[in-house]
Amino acid sequence: MEFPSFGVLLRRLLDHRQLDVGSLSHAAGVSEAELRDVVDGRLPGADLLRALAPALKLHPADLFVMACQKVPDELAPLDASARRYVKYLVGYALCLPSDQRFDLRWLVRELPQEPRRQPYVPRKWFDPHEAGAGALVANMLYANRNLDWSTAAEVLALCSNGRMYVSASTVVMIGGGKAELTPHRLADLSTLIDMPAGDLAAMTGIPLPDGSPPEDPAADDAAALLWDVRRLSAQQVWQVAVRAEEMRYALPDDAIARRFRWTGPFRISRHPPNDRDS
């Protein structure tokens, strides 16, 4: 399977946004000639991808995925073992009112940056040339948002309010090109990866379904929080998740507006992780 080059994906995105190469080169502060070469098929360099990200309002790491290039360590999640706490954090955050979700993100921003102890290894990396658009989206999930098989399925169900309630194996099969990335699935996945559904549809060539998913500020905030905690260690993510749990259980059950909630053992361990857990 021949997957479109980064230049093709970029051209589709620009066409969808009704932008031209000259406008993007000016906004990104890069050579228009260099950018046109990339649109015409030349492989983009790392510096160009970093420069384009803020101009496109996309994460630099996601541009590396779009270019089928390894995400540099400094742009990758800090601690692979932190993924075990993500489903708790997202589940609790979705139940909170907007001001408390803001407080959680503020807590994350205030936590100090710890040094990287080892290179980040994603749970899985899919080859878009073999699996197509499903691989592109799955790599944004597994490699850039520090998710594993089961966590990805659970967080998808939570952030879609139950619309995308699939098994962990189905998510893996989507990434491997063995299960269809349908328009409805694409729309729900776009929420989790914090990317406008129209952008993702334009790049992948998969049309959006009739009737967009309802606006869901809680899911948007949870997806942003998922991105924010990439820079944290497992112990720091555990700390944030414990705080989110305390905030959630301080609310009466009838104050929770979410129609769909994960029904598993919704309690996080009160014992912080240590180096041996990593």
PyMOL commands that set and color helices and strands:
alter all, ss='L'
color gray80, all
select helices_A, chain A and resi 6-17+21-28+32-39+46-56+60-66+73-75+80-94+98-110+128-131+133-142+149-159+168-175+183-192+197-204+217-231+234-249+253-255+275-277
alter helices_A, ss='H'
color red, helices_A
deselect
rebuild
show_as cartoon
